């Protein structure tokens, strides 16, 4: 059992739930507080995040739940770097705080442990604490660069629009309508 198997499992769940899944890079994010972790798909063109909740208790099954939060320039209300993670809020009221680290410890539920052990019976790391380390250093670094770009882009739109009430998308397109 290793983190690569878990990465493939999370990618498969994301791919099953997202129509144009191949356009997205993925990272695993832990909530800052209570709640399910996220598999976050992100892409630079168009600039957006897809936050897919991960119910570790049902993996490897793909949940029927389709509650994927989309965060794009046209619907973001708040996007902030908290120092250890990010706060995201959309205009529809969706709000979350999460952290993306290079080596998160993912809790191994009974189903998940059974599935991953079946894939790779000889454990490559210590499981005594009931977690599995998911190595995503490069992915996490890329995600943090993406988030900096997203926040800079959003900030530049609001700097361009001033107090006119234009949406970021109308400012970007040159459309003066609010």
Number of C-alpha atoms within 10 A of each C-alpha: 20 19 19 14 16 21 18 11 19 21 20 14 19 25 15 13 18 16 9 9 17 12 14 19 16 25 27 28 25 22 16 15 11 8 13 15 21 23 22 23 24 24 17 14 8 10 16 21 23 21 23 24 20 22 17 17 14 13 19 19 13 16 15 7 10 10 11 17 17 17 22 19 20 15 17 19 16 15 19 14 16 11 7 11 17 19 15 16 18 19 12 9 10 13 14 16 20 21 21 23 22 17 15 18 16 18 16 17 16 13 15 19 19 14 18 20 15 11 12 12 12 10 11 11 12 10 14 7 9 13 16 22 18 20 19 20 15 10 17 20 15 15 21 16 12 18 21 14 14 20 17 12 16 19 14 15 19 17 11 13 17 10 8 11 12 18 18 24 16 15 18 16 8 9 11 13 10 11
